[in-house]
């Protein structure tokens, strides 16, 4: 294959200002490889940058290429020498370079350069979309790992977006008992009930805390996973959890704060953990998909060519048309959008 001198890229210049531009194809250095991008998933964190221009103190101050969910490689590049890295926690590395997080460019482009050691070959039978969705699956695996979930324990997942759904899927595979979910979007509620949940409650229509507590006979769940990033869901997670239980927070809030009722958390003696991306989970994610434990294809609901990335972001941000994960197909011809 002949490598061109220039490529198409998509850069975010400001809030809802996403532009398709031309750039030079990057040249790999020592220990690096040039990747031709196939599929890139539109993550919730990408949508935060697109709609709000920031996540906490990570602010878009200059044009940046977003995108970190894509086929066959690990997006975070830790330093490898700090205390966190040396203790086996590269996801907590303070010097980590994470694709699509200011000021590091991501992969909404035709080509990208990455360290060779960060690349994972996809097994036969994997699609490009499967490869892109391994990243959110890896986050879900790390999320469930933090809970130290035991076989038969009940869980609640607040939020039925892709991360919440994959967390429920991994928890099921890990032996979870009853699975309760909450979600205001009707199409996502239906998907969750069809695939992973025993019951799904609508926070816009009922008190989901009372509903989950009642469903557990007044006991509460063993583990609650907060995956919505909404203002009320961290506190709801604490309230639906039994005394001595665990709350794992993976959602990213619009406002850079999280609220829980102190007396609720303290009197129950809850263990609270927060998710920072993922650790060494790619091999396990690949294994789960290869063995059929998790079906990623169902989550890739809409596909767009790179030239229509603005349309894709607007759809994902609005959560319309049953979208779960929008996929930008970079390495193919420009197809029409294909909802499942």
Protein Blocks (a to p, Z undefined) as FASTA:
>chain_A
ZZdfbdcddddfbghiacddddddddddehiacdddfbdcddfklmmmmmnopahjbccf
bdcdehjbdghiafbdcehlamklmnopaklomkbccehiafbdcfbdfbdcddfklpcc
ddehiafklmmmmmmmmmmmmmmmmnopaehiacddehjafklmmmmmmmmmnopacddd
ddfblklmmmmmmmmpmbdcdfklbcfklmmmmmnnonopfbdcdfklpaklmmmmmmmp
cehiacddfbdcfblcddddfklmmmnopacdddehiadfklmmmmmmmnopacfklmmm
bccdfklmmmmmmmmmnopghiabdcddfkbccdddddZZ
